[in-house]
Amino acid sequence: MSQVGIEQLPIDYVEVPASMPPQLFVVVDTEEEFDWSAPFSRDNTSVSAMRHIHRLQSILDRHRIRPTYVIDYAVSHQRDGYAPLKEIADSGRCRIGAHLHPWVTPPHAEEINRRHSFACTLGTLEAEKIRILRDDIADRFGKVPATYKAGRYGFGPSTAEALEALGFDIDLSVNPRNDYTNEGGPSFVGFDTTPFFFGRRRRLLELPCSTDFSGALAGSLGPVLHRAASTPALRRLHAVGVMARLHVVNKTMLSPEGHSLAEMQALTRSLLARGVRTFAMTLHSPSVQPGCTPYVRTERDLQEFLARIDAFCGFFLGEVGGASTTPEDLYGLLSKNVSALEERAS
């Protein structure tokens, strides 16, 4: 956890009451289209997929779910990007947050490479990019965003300091059980899906992504078994895939991108059995248009992708007995704890 820096700050984990129905919030990384296998480029600023965002929004409207669109500079700074969202936001059917892709966000002072795609590697430049993004979103939507999610999960010690200084209340950047250090980014191996407050001068709420283990041995043995199966010797034997197919241990993100409905349901049931009450379903806005992400290449992929979203929402709000919320609404529910924590920290 030393690469992340959150653990260097005062942390208070949140005990969500068992009496509260499981809470589902939907987070959409709302961004430009680019080739995920190619080098990063400042020139990739097309937001043509945004004209089709209604394909997602109509499903969520039907389930009375208000998504949070965390938008990056390519979206907030171009009418084709922000205009389709403004009508949805103005009608109260969504929330708008900030999502930093540093390579397309001014100031353009850094060298473009994989390491610098994690904004937490940029020093003081990171805070300036977040400020410019925050102000651009406020100009377009008439409200300063309270929620932040780092592109590529690039959250570090400087990020926490910047968010405090810039007035954010909520961060969504922690992706549990994942390690990005081989690319120059942070490690979140030591984190699970438990929400927590963090910060020095002011308390912010961290709502991690819902990434964890499911399967017969998903509990305390899950991380150990998955780490062992990921070693070079066992990787050649496809041990991770074998364990997943046998339902022993499967690392899953609560996302319709790259995960089946059955996997999403299994993860949800596994986390519920461990007392988890907050669930974040995440996806990328360009997936609403075939050919823009690795997850949706064809029209058939698109229909299956949208069907998974629809079916999971029905499953969570029906079979699970859950409720829908937004990060901001959940922050409000937990805000009574904030003042007590700030008094303790002062």
C-alpha positions in Angstrom: 0.0 0.0 0.0 3.0 2.3 0.3 2.7 3.4 -3.3 -0.8 4.8 -2.9 -0.3 7.3 0.0 -3.9 7.2 1.3 -2.7 5.0 4.2 -0.4 7.9 5.2 -3.4 10.0 6.1 -5.9 9.6 8.9 -8.4 6.9 7.8 -11.7 6.0 9.3 -13.5 3.0 7.8 -17.3 3.4 7.5 -19.6 0.9 9.1 -22.7 1.0 7.0 -25.6 -0.2 9.1 -26.8 -3.7 8.3 -30.4 -2.3 8.4 -29.6 -0.1 5.4 -30.6 -1.8 2.1 -27.6 -2.6 -0.2 -26.9 0.6 -2.1 -26.0 0.7 -5.8 -24.5 3.6 -7.5 -23.5 3.7 -11.2 -20.3 5.5 -12.2 -19.7 6.3 -15.9 -16.1 7.2 -16.9 -17.2 9.8 -19.5 -14.4 10.4 -21.9 -13.0 10.7 -25.4 -12.6 7.8 -27.7 -9.1 6.4 -28.3 -7.2 3.2 -29.2 -6.6 1.5 -25.8 -3.6 -0.4 -27.3 -1.9 2.7 -28.8 0.3 5.3 -27.0 -1.4 8.1 -25.3 -1.9 11.2 -27.4 -3.2 14.8 -26.9 -4.8 14.6 -30.3 -7.4 12.0 -29.3 -10.3 14.3 -28.3 -13.2 12.9 -30.3 -16.4 12.5 -28.3 -18.7 11.2 -31.0 -20.0 8.4 -28.8 -21.7 11.0 -26.6 -24.5 11.4 -29.1 -25.6 7.9 -28.1 -25.4 8.3 -24.3 -29.2 8.0 -24.3 -28.8 4.3 -24.9 -27.4 3.9 -21.4 -29.5 6.7 -19.8 -32.8 5.2 -21.0 -32.1 1.9 -19.2 -31.1 3.7 -16.0 -34.2 5.9 -16.2 -36.4 2.9 -16.4 -34.9 1.6 -13.2 -35.0 5.1 -11.6 -31.2 5.1 -11.2 -29.4 8.4 -11.3 -25.9 7.7 -12.7 -22.8 9.8 -11.9 -21.1 10.8 -15.1 -17.5 11.7 -14.1 -16.4 13.7 -17.1 -13.0 14.5 -18.4 -11.8 17.7 -20.2 -12.4 16.4 -23.7 -16.1 16.0 -22.8 -16.5 19.2 -20.7 -14.7 21.4 -23.2 -16.6 20.4 -26.3 -20.3 21.0 -27.0 -20.6 17.6 -28.6 -19.4 16.2 -25.3 -21.2 18.1 -22.6 -24.5 19.1 -24.4 -26.1 15.6 -24.3 -25.4 15.4 -20.5 -26.6 18.9 -19.7 -30.3 18.2 -20.4 -30.0 15.0 -18.3 -28.3 16.9 -15.4 -30.7 19.8 -15.6 -33.7 17.4 -15.2 -32.1 15.9 -12.1 -31.6 12.4 -13.7 -27.9 12.3 -13.1 -25.0 13.7 -11.2 -21.8 15.2 -12.8 -18.3 14.6 -11.4 -14.7 15.1 -12.6 -12.5 12.5 -14.3 -8.9 13.5 -15.0 -7.2 12.2 -18.2 -4.0 14.2 -17.7 -2.8 13.8 -21.3 -5.7 15.8 -22.8 -6.1 18.3 -19.9 -4.1 21.6 -19.7 -1.6 22.7 -18.7 0.2 20.5 -21.3 3.6 20.7 -19.6 4.5 17.0 -19.1 5.9 14.4 -21.4 3.3 12.0 -22.6 4.1 8.4 -21.6 2.5 5.6 -19.6 3.8 6.7 -16.2 2.5 10.2 -16.7 -1.0 8.8 -17.6 -1.2 8.3 -13.8 -1.8 11.9 -12.7 -0.4 11.2 -9.2 3.1 11.1 -10.8 2.9 14.8 -12.0 3.7 16.6 -8.7 2.1 20.1 -8.5 0.9 19.9 -12.1 -1.7 17.4 -11.1 -3.5 19.9 -8.8 -3.5 22.5 -11.6 -5.0 20.1 -14.1 -7.7 19.1 -11.6 -8.5 22.8 -10.9 -8.8 23.6 -14.6 -11.1 20.5 -15.1 -13.2 21.4 -12.1 -13.7 25.0 -13.3 -14.5 23.9 -16.8 -17.2 21.6 -15.6 -18.6 24.3 -13.3 -18.8 26.7 -16.3 -20.7 24.2 -18.4 -23.1 22.8 -15.8 -23.5 25.7 -13.3 -22.3 23.7 -10.4 -18.9 22.8 -9.0 -18.4 19.0 -9.0 -18.1 17.4 -5.6 -17.0 13.9 -6.9 -13.7 13.0 -8.4 -12.3 9.9 -10.1 -8.7 9.7 -11.3 -8.2 8.4 -14.8 -6.5 5.0 -14.8 -6.9 5.0 -11.0 -4.0 7.4 -10.7 -4.5 8.4 -7.1 -1.5 9.2 -4.8 -0.6 11.4 -1.8 -0.7 14.6 -4.0 -4.2 13.7 -5.2 -5.6 13.7 -1.7 -4.0 17.0 -0.9 -5.4 18.6 -4.2 -8.9 17.3 -3.6 -9.0 18.7 -0.1 -7.7 22.1 -1.3 -10.1 22.2 -4.3 -13.2 21.5 -2.3 -14.1 18.0 -3.4 -16.1 15.8 -1.0 -15.9 12.3 -2.6 -13.2 10.3 -4.4 -13.9 7.1 -6.5 -10.4 6.3 -7.5 -9.4 3.3 -5.4 -9.6 0.0 -7.4 -9.2 -2.7 -4.7 -7.0 -5.8 -5.2 -5.2 -4.2 -8.2 -1.5 -3.2 -8.7 -0.4 -0.7 -11.3 3.2 -0.3 -10.2 4.6 -2.1 -13.2 3.4 0.8 -15.3 4.5 3.5 -12.8 1.1 3.8 -11.1 -0.2 3.0 -7.6 -1.0 -0.3 -5.9 -4.4 -0.9 -4.2 -3.7 -4.5 -3.3 -4.2 -3.8 0.4 -7.7 -2.3 -0.1 -11.1 -3.9 -0.3 -14.5 -2.4 -1.1 -15.1 -0.8 2.4 -15.8 2.9 2.2 -13.7 5.2 4.4 -13.1 8.8 5.3 -9.6 10.3 4.7 -7.8 13.6 4.7 -5.9 15.8 7.1 -7.6 19.3 7.1 -11.0 18.1 5.9 -12.6 14.6 5.7 -13.3 13.2 2.2 -15.3 10.0 1.5 -13.6 7.3 -0.5 -16.0 4.9 -2.2 -13.8 2.3 -3.8 -14.7 0.4 -7.0 -16.5 -2.9 -6.4 -13.6 -5.1 -7.4 -13.0 -8.2 -5.3 -13.1 -12.0 -5.2 -16.0 -14.4 -5.6 -16.1 -18.2 -5.5 -16.0 -20.9 -2.8 -12.7 -19.7 -1.3 -13.2 -15.9 -2.0 -13.0 -14.9 1.7 -9.7 -14.7 3.5 -8.0 -17.1 1.0 -9.1 -15.3 -2.1 -6.2 -12.8 -2.3 -3.6 -15.4 -1.4 -4.8 -18.0 -4.0 -5.2 -15.4 -6.7 -1.7 -14.0 -6.0 -0.2 -17.5 -6.1 -2.0 -18.3 -9.4 -0.7 -15.1 -10.9 3.0 -16.1 -10.5 4.9 -16.7 -13.7 5.1 -20.5 -13.3 1.3 -20.9 -12.7 0.4 -18.2 -15.2 1.7 -20.5 -18.0 -0.8 -23.1 -16.8 -3.6 -20.5 -16.9 -4.2 -21.1 -13.2 -6.2 -17.9 -12.8 -8.7 -18.9 -15.5 -8.9 -22.5 -14.2 -9.8 -21.3 -10.7 -12.4 -19.0 -12.1 -14.1 -21.7 -14.2 -14.2 -24.0 -11.2 -15.7 -21.3 -9.1 -12.9 -21.5 -6.6 -11.7 -17.9 -6.8 -12.5 -15.3 -9.4 -11.4 -11.6 -9.3 -14.3 -9.6 -10.7 -15.1 -5.9 -11.2 -18.8 -5.0 -10.9 -18.9 -3.8 -14.5 -20.7 -5.0 -17.7 -17.4 -4.5 -19.5 -15.5 -7.8 -19.7 -17.7 -9.5 -17.1 -20.8 -11.6 -17.6 -24.1 -11.1 -15.8 -23.4 -14.3 -13.9 -20.0 -13.0 -12.7 -21.5 -9.7 -11.6 -24.3 -11.5 -9.7 -21.8 -13.9 -8.0 -19.6 -11.0 -6.9 -22.6 -9.2 -5.5 -23.8 -12.2 -3.5 -20.2 -12.9 -2.3 -19.8 -9.3 -1.0 -23.3 -9.3 0.5 -22.4 -12.4 2.5 -19.3 -10.6 3.8 -21.4 -7.6 5.0 -20.7 -5.2 2.2 -23.6 -2.7 1.7 -22.2 -0.3 -1.0 -21.8 -1.4 -4.6 -20.4 0.6 -7.5 -21.2 -0.5 -11.1 -18.7 1.2 -13.4 -18.4 1.5 -17.2 -17.0 3.8 -19.9 -19.2 6.1 -21.9 -17.6 5.2 -25.3 -18.9 1.7 -24.9 -22.3 2.9 -26.0 -21.0 3.1 -29.6 -19.5 -0.1 -31.2 -15.8 0.1 -32.0 -14.8 2.6 -29.4 -13.7 0.3 -26.6 -12.4 -3.3 -26.5 -15.6 -4.4 -24.8 -18.1 -3.4 -27.5 -16.8 -4.0 -31.0 -20.0 -4.9 -32.9 -23.7 -4.1 -32.8 -24.3 -7.5 -31.2 -21.7 -6.7 -28.5 -23.6 -3.4 -27.9 -27.0 -5.2 -27.4 -25.5 -7.7 -25.1 -23.7 -5.0 -23.1 -26.9 -3.0 -22.7 -28.8 -6.1 -21.8 -26.3 -7.0 -19.0 -26.8 -3.5 -17.5 -30.6 -3.8 -17.6 -30.5 -7.3 -16.1 -28.1 -6.5 -13.4 -30.1 -3.4 -12.3 -33.2 -5.6 -12.2 -31.4 -8.2 -10.2 -30.0 -5.7 -7.6 -33.1 -3.7 -7.1 -35.4 -6.9 -7.2 -33.8 -10.1 -6.0 -31.2 -8.5 -3.8 -33.7 -6.0 -2.4 -31.3 -3.1 -2.9 -31.8 0.6 -3.5 -30.2 3.0 -5.9 -28.2 6.0 -4.7 -25.4 8.4 -5.9 -22.1 9.0 -4.2 -23.3 12.5 -3.2 -26.4 11.1 -1.7 -24.5 8.5 0.2 -22.1 11.2 1.4 -25.1 13.0 2.7 -26.3 9.9 4.6 -22.9 9.5 6.2 -22.3 13.2 6.7 -23.3 13.1 10.4 -20.0 11.2 10.9 -17.9 13.8 9.1 -18.2 16.5 11.8 -17.3 14.0 14.5 -14.3 12.8 12.5 -13.1 16.4 11.8 -13.3 17.2 15.5 -11.3 14.1 16.3 -8.6 15.0 13.7 -8.3 18.7 14.9 
